[in-house]
Amino acid sequence: MSNRVDGDLPGGRYQAGGAPLLEVRDLVVHHGQLRALSGISLTVYPGEVYALIGANGAGKSTLLRTIAGLHHPSSGSIAYDGKDVTGLRPEKRAIAGIVMVPEGRRLFPSLTLEENLKVGSSFARKGPWTIDQVLELFPWMKERRRQKTAQMSGGEQQSVAIGRALVANPRMLLLDELSLGLAPVIVQRIYAMLPQVLESGITVLLVEQDVSQALRVATHLQCLLEGHTTLEGTPAEVNREQVEAAYFGAGAAAAAAQPLENGIAGERNDT
């Protein structure tokens, strides 16, 4: 299955060939005695939206956290912008341009919206994203910038978490489960910001249980199952049956799979 093709992004184009921005090679990660990832490899090129899909427990978030430096691999390597960062501390990776929006948002609930954004700008790289730019991206924030994030809905908190990451001016933005627990209409609003993010030169690696959403936005996808890669390619290269088999495991796909158009991961109703 081919790794690289020219393709249209929601907000522009990505280039085939050239040097990759991120290379993960044969990554093995343990949680105690449990092997969470077994020999995972991936290559992300500048301008891509690279989607990691899979069911709960597949290892997607572990992979993202390892790339961010929050987990230490047992073996394997991570290279960013041509340099080995496998042993680099998380804050050093963030300063270099690898910034993550974690699952669960991890905001400071006692701080205001604007104060949470200022946290993200504390060690920001030079770049186009400022607090004012984030307020333009999410216009509803302007009138509520002094409201504590604890008083906001799940979708609003997710937007603040994205804004906090953007003001750090990342080159590689790691998005962990953006749609988890959110109503579909809220998910659509959040993903609507993606074209503008891409146009600013940011490359996106996202974890997404909602396969339909991943297929809509990704230039490349990789499916994990129990810590192994079961499918990899562009959305144009894979069909529904292949995705279902990779997502659930070939033996369980027929019994467990739901229609892709309804979202494999199931319903979400938090606003």
N, C-alpha and C positions, 0 to 999 in steps of 0.2 A: 504494500500500500504506500503510495507516494506521500512524502512528508511536506512537499512544498509546491504550491501553485500560486499564480497571481489571482487576486480576488478582490471583490468590493467589500469594504467595511461599511458599517452604518454611517460613518463620518468621513470616509475617504478610501485610500488604497494602501495596501501593504506591498512591500517589495519582495519578490522571490530572490533567493541567493543572498550573497553577502555574509557578513559575520553574524553569528547568533548573539543575542543579548544574554540569554541564560542557557546553560547546559547542565543537565543533571545526568549523572552516569552511574548506573548500577547501585542505586541507593538502597541501603538496608537500614531500617530503623526498628528498634525494640522499645516496648513499654514494659520494663521489667523483664520477665521471661517470655512475654508475648512478642512475636515478630509482627510488627504492624505494616511494614513495607518490605517487599522481597525483590531486590534488583530492579528498581524502577529507574527508567531513563526517559528523558524528554529534552527537546530542543525548542526554544522559543526565540523567534526572530523579531526585530524591532517592528512595531506597528501592528503586531498580531493581537487578536483576542483568543487566547488559548484556554479552552474550557476543560476542566476535569470533572467527569460525571461518575456516578456510582451510588449505590445504596448506602444507608447508614453502616458505619463500620468498615467501609471499603478501604480507608486509608487516605482519603482525599485531604482532610484537614491536617492530618499528620504530615503529609507531604508539603503542604503550604507552610506549616509552622517550621518545618525543617529548613525550607528554603529561606525563611525569615530569620533563622538562627535560634529559634525557641526550643528546638529539639536537636540533640546531637546524634548524627548517624553512627551506626556501628561500623559501616563501611560504605564505600562509594565516594563520589565527589560532586561538588557544586561549583560551577564556574559562572561568573557574572562579568560581562563586558571583557571577556578574555582573561580574567584573573581568577585564580582559585580562592574561593571565599569559604571553603568548607569549615575552617576553624575560626572564622571571623565572628566576633560578638554581635548580637542583634542590633545594638545601637550603631555599631560601625557599618553594618549593612544598610541601615536606614539612612545614615549620612551619605552613603555611596549611591543611594537611590532605590533601594528595595524597601517598600513600605506596604504594610498589610492593614486591611480592614478586617478585624477578627470576627469570627462567629460570635454572636451575642453582643456585638457592638463595643462593649468594654468602655463605655463613656464614664466620666466622673459625674454621677447623678446630682451631687450637691453644687456643681458648677453650672453656670449659665451656658447657653449655646455658644456665645462668643468666647467665653473663657475656655471651653473645650476646644474650639478652633485654635486659640492661642497656644494651647498645649502642643498641637500638631506643628505649629510654626516655630517652636523653640529651637530646633536644630535643622531648620529648613535649608535645602539647597537653593541656589539661585535659580529662578525660573518664573514662569508666567502666573503661577497660582498664588494669590494673596487672599486674605479674609474677604476683602471686598469682591474679588472675583468669584469666590464661593457663594457669596450672597447674591450675586448676579445669576449664578447657575441654579440656585434654589431661591427664587424671589420671596417665598413665604417667610424665609428666615429674617428678613430685614426688620419686620415689625416685632419679631419675637427673639431677637438676639440677646435680650437680657432675661429671658425666661430660663429657669432651671430645666435641664434635660430630663430630670426625673418626672416632670409633669407632661412630657410629650408622648405621643403614640409610638408604637414600634416602627412604623414607616418613617416618622420624623426623626427618631433617634438614628435609624439607619442612614438617613441623609446626612445627619451631623457627623456620623462616623466616617462617611465617605469624604465629607468636606475637611475633616481633621487630617485625613491622609493626604488629600490634594494639596493643602497648604505647605506640606513638607516638600512639595515639588519632586515627586518620585519619577524615575525613569521606568521602573517596573512596579506596577500596582497589583498587589495580591488581594483578591476579593473572596472572602470565605463565606459562602452561603448567604448571598445577598437577599434571596427571596424567602428564606426560612421563616415560617410563622406569619407571613404577610399575605393579605388578600391580593388576588391577581391584579386588581386595578392599581394598587399601591406599587406592586412589583413593576408594572408597566411604566409608572411615573419615574421610578428610580432608574430603570434601565434607559429611560429617555435621555438621561444625561450622558450616556456613553459616547455618542458621536463627538460631543464637545471635548470630552476627556481625551479621546484619541487624536483629535485635531491638534491638541497641545503637545503632541509628541510622546505621550505615555503609552507603554505597552502593558497589556492586561493579561494576567493569569488568574482565572476565576474558578472557584469550586461551586458547583451547582447541582442540586438533586433534581431540579425541574428540567428534565431532558428537553422538552419543547422550547423552553427559554434558552437553554444552551445552544440548541441547533439554530435558533433565530439570530443569535449575536456572534457566534464563534466563527473564526476562520479555520480553526483546527480544534479537534477534540480528542480526548483520551479517556477511556473508561477503565476504572479500577474495580476489582472484585477481590476482597480478602487480601489486599496488599499486593496484588498482581495486576499487570496491564492485560486487559482482555480485548481491547479494541483501540485502534488509533487511526486517524485520518482526517480529512476535511468533511464537513457535512454533506458535500456533494458526492463523496465516495462511499458513504454508508447508507444502508436502508433501514427501515423500521425493524425488520426481523433481526438484523445483525446487532442493532443497538439493544433490543430486548434480550437477546441471548447473552450479550456481553454484560449487561446490567445485572441480570438475575442469575447468570450461569445457564449453560445450554439446557441442562435437565429441568430447571425450574421455570424457564421462560414461558412456556406454553400455559402453565397453570397460574403463574403469578402476575404476568404482564398486564398492564392497563393500557388503553389507547394512548399513544404519544400525544395526541392533540389535547388530551385532558391532563397531561402531566404525569409522568410515572411516579413522581414522589408523592402524589396525593393532593388533597385540598389544603388550602391555607386560608385562614379567615381573620387573622389579627390585623388590625389597621394601625 
